[in-house]
Amino acid sequence: MTDSFDAGTRRGQRRRTLGLLFAAAVAAPFADLPQAQAAGAPREVRIGYQKYGTLTLLKGRGTLEKRLAEKNITVKWTEFPAGPALLEGLNVGSIDFGTVGEAPPIFAQAAGANLVYVGNEPPSPDSEAIVVPKNSLLRSVTELKGKKVALNKGSNVHYLLVKALEKAGVDYRAIQTVYLPPAEARAAFERGAVDAWVIWDPFLAAAEKQLGARVLADGKGLAANHQFYVAARPFAEQYGDVVRTVIDELAKVDEWGRTHQQEVATILAAQTGLPVDVVALAARRYAYGVRTVTPDVLAAQQKIADTFHSLKLIPKPIVVRDAQPPANLLAKE
């Protein structure tokens, strides 16, 4: 009986030893994994950008890649023609972070997108405008009544159009809105298929420089035109340190860009494919200085949301502060 017991004990010991060896063999390939990945940091941050603003400048400078490489995180950039398309990408999970104007996150929130505001640039009201062809007989916003006006639906210029018409005493429903993305809108504008175009930089600067487009009204006194940085809520809540790193690098690029306008124009021209003189005009109108989203900014967004709902441009009322920055983004890195 003793021999049987000893044999069983030895067999049990062998099984435990084999189990420990197996566990060690399984763990070995992961022993040298980068600490950031082992701790649950993403392998990649996917950023959506447009042909404007500090995020495009950050892409051109390449400093974010160097910063995140220290954490073994790569950066994937995806270009979008406008904010609504970018936020659709964020909502379906193809990007984690991006930049948009004031209106797109409102439309996206009304459509159920799970996004959060994570930062914004100062107001830049003259970076968007209602323009007409150089030989147009139209001289005021009042004269847009009954005319065809092109714009990208749900973009930052949508609110500018609403406010400009309101100031001019023209009912929004009294114009013919033609919803087109920037490239198609420019083509329609050039061939005279529309009477006016509501557009933002650098497309605005290109229309002025290349087509001689004339400004009927810009955002001054009508629309603040904030540039917002937004993130998918799950990403922002799980990887707040990564989001803070992106914002920090944006702040550094803002600070550099403020005093290096020619270099900014050169980088943006390379990134956008637009002539240097076009992007230089757009860059002069940028408002540099990324900051944390404040209650006042969210309150301004709420006014825009309420206006859109009153015009039935969004299907339901929304509470903008439901998309306020998560608490973990306020923590220090």
N, C-alpha and C positions, 0 to 999 in steps of 0.2 A: 504493500500500500504506500509505503514511504517512497519507494522507487517511482511508483506511478505519480505521486504528488510532485516529486522533484522534476520528473520529466515534463509535467504540465507547467510547472513554474518556469522551466527553461524555455518551453515553447512560447509562453506568455512574454517572457523577457525578449525573445527573438522578435516577436511580433511588434513589441513596443519599440525596439531598436530600429526595425525596418520602417515603422511608421515615422519615427523621428528623422531617419535618413530621407524618406520620401518627402516629408514636409520641408526639409532643408533644400532638397533638390528643386522643389516647386518654387520656393522663395528666392533661390539664388538669382534668377534672371531679373528680379525686381530690386535687388539689393542696391544696384548702382543707379536706379532711376533718379532723375533730378528731384531735389527736395520739393520744389514748387508743385510738380505734378503729383508727387506722392501725397502732398498735403491737400490735393483736390483742386489745384489751380487748373484753368483750361490750357490745353495745348495750343489753342489758337483763339484770337479775338477777331471776329468778322465785322468789318466796318463798311457802312454804306456812305458814299459821299456824292456830291453833285459838283457841277462846274462853277463853284464859287466858294468863298469863305475860307476860314482858318483851317478847316479840316483838310481841304485840298492842299493848302500850303504845308500843313503838317506831313501829308503824304509825300510831297515833293522834297521836303527837307530830310526825311528818313530818320528823324531822331526817335520816333516812337519805337521803331523796330529795334534800335540799339538798346533802348531802355528796357523793353520787354524781353529781349534776348537774355538779359541777366536773370530773368525768372523762367527761362526756357519756354517762352510763349512766342509764337509767330503771329504775324498780322496778315490778314487777307483783306484786300480792298475790292469793293464792287461799286461801279459807277451807276447812278440812276439819273434819268432825265429830269425828275422833279420829286418833290417831297411825298406826294401821295403814293407814288410807285415805291419809293424807298420804305415807307411805313408798311406797305403791303408786304415787302420783303421781310421786314422785321416781324410782322405779325405771323407769317407762315414759317418763321424760324430759319431763314436763309442768312440773316445778319443779326448781330448782337447790339450794335451801336450805330448811330448815324446823326446827321444834321439836317434840319428842316426849318422852314419859316413858321409863322404863327398859326396859320390855318390848318396845315396838314395833321398835326396831332389832335386837333379838335374833331375833324372828320373821322380820324382813325379811332379815337376814343368812342365816338358815337356809334361806330361800327363794331365795337367790342374788342378792339386791340388791347392787349395786355402790356402797355408801355408805361414808362416813367420818365419825367423830365429830370435830367441830371446836371444841366448847366445852361447858360445862355450868354450871348454877347450883348453889349449895350445896343440901344435903339439905333437903327440906320435908315431913317425915313426916306432919304433921297436915293436909296439903292433900288427903289422900285417906282414905277411910274406908268401912267396911261399915255401912250404915244400915238401919233397919227403920222401918215406919210408927209414928206416935206412939202408936197404940192396940195395937201388937203385944204379944203375951205373951212374945215372945222376949227374954231378958235377957242371954244370953251367946253367944259364938261356938260353944260346945259344943252348944247347942240348934239349930244350923243343920243337924245331921245329918238327912238325908232331906228337907230343905227346898229350895225353888226359889230360886236366887240369880242375879240378873241382873248381867251385866257385859259390857263390850265386849271380845271375845276379842282377846288379844294386846296389850292396852293396859297402861298402868303399874299399874293396879289388879289385874291378873291375878296378879302376884307377891304383892301384899299378901294376897289371898285365900288363896293357897297357904300362906304363912307363918303367917297367923292360924289356919288350920285345923290346921296342924302343931303350933303352940303349944298349941292346945286339945285335941290328941290325936284329931282327927277326920280320917279318911282322905278325901283329896280326892275320891275316887270315891264317897263316901257322901252327897254332896250332888248336887242336880240343877242343873247350870249351865245358865243360859239366856242365850245370847249375843245381845245387843242393843246397838245404838248408843245414845248418851245420850238422845236425844229419845224413842225407842221404849221404852227402859228406864224412863224416868220415867213414861210413860203406863201401862206395865204395873204399875209400883210404885203409882201412884195408884189404879188400879182393883182392886188386890189380887190381880193375876195372878201375882205373885212374892212371896216372903216377905221377901227382903232384896235390897239393891242395893249393889254395890261401885262407887264413883264418886269422881271427883276434882273439885276446884274449877275453875270457879265453879258447876258443876252441884251439887256437894256443898253449897255455901253456899245455893243456891237451894232445895234440898230441905229444909234446916234452917229457913230463914227462911219459906218459902212453904207447906211441907207439915208442918212440925213434926217432920220425920224425926229419929229418935234414933240416936245413934252407938253401935254395939256395940264397934267397935275401929277405931282409925286406925293410921297407919303407925309411930307411936312405938314403938321397940324391935323393930320387925318389918321395915320397909322404909324405906330412905333417901329414896326418891322424888326422885331427881335429875330435873331438866329438862335434856334434852340438845339441843344444836344439831348438826344433821347436814347433810351436803352430798353431792351426787352426786360420786363420786370424780373423774371426768374434769373437772368444773367446778372442784373444789377444787385439783386439780393444775395446771390451766391458768391459773386466775385466783385464785391465792392472795392477791394483794393486795386483791382485791375482797372475798373472804371475811374477811380481817383487818379491812377497813373496817367490814363489818357487825358483827363481834364488838366492835370498838371502840365503835361507836355503841350497841350493847346495853349495854356497860359504863357508858357515860355515862348512859343512861336508868336503869339500875340505881341508880347513885349518886344521881341526882335523885329517883327514886321512893322511896328509903329515907326521905327527909325531907319528902316531899310527898304524904302518904297521901290527903288529901282530893282533891287534883288527880288522883292516880292513879285513884281511884274514879270521878271524873267522866269521865275519858277512857275508862276501860274500860267504863263503863255505855253511853257513846255507841257504842263499838266492838262491844259484844256484844248490845246491846238488852236487857240485864238491869237491874233496878232498882239504884239507887246503893247501898242498904243491903246488897244481896246481894254486889255486887262489892267493897264496902268490907270485908266479912267475909273474902272470899277474899283480898283484897290484904294484909290483916293477917297472913295465914298464908304469904305468899310469902317465899322466901329470896332476897334480892338479892345479887348479886356474881358475875357471869359470870367464868369462869376457864378456863384451858387444861386439857384432859382429862389427868389424871395416870395413871401406872401403877396406883395404888391404886384409882382409880375404875374403870378397865378390869378390874381383878381382881374388884371387886365385881360388875361386869356379868357376868363369867365365872361367878360363883357362881349368878347368876340363870339364865344359859343352861344350866348343868349341871343345875339343878333342873328346868327345863322339859323337858330331854331325858329325865331320869329318869322323868318323868310322861308321857312320850310326847306332850307338847304341841308339840314341834318334832320334825321327822322325822329329824334327824341331829345329832350333836354339832357345835358350831362353836368356832372360836378367835376370841374377841372382838378380840384385839389385831390380827387381820388387818384390822380396820376402824379402826385407830388413825389419828390425824391425820397427813397427809403432811408430809414434812420441810419443804416450802416454806412451810407455815403458821407455822413457828417462826422464819422470817426476819423481819427488821424491814422495815417499809414504806419 
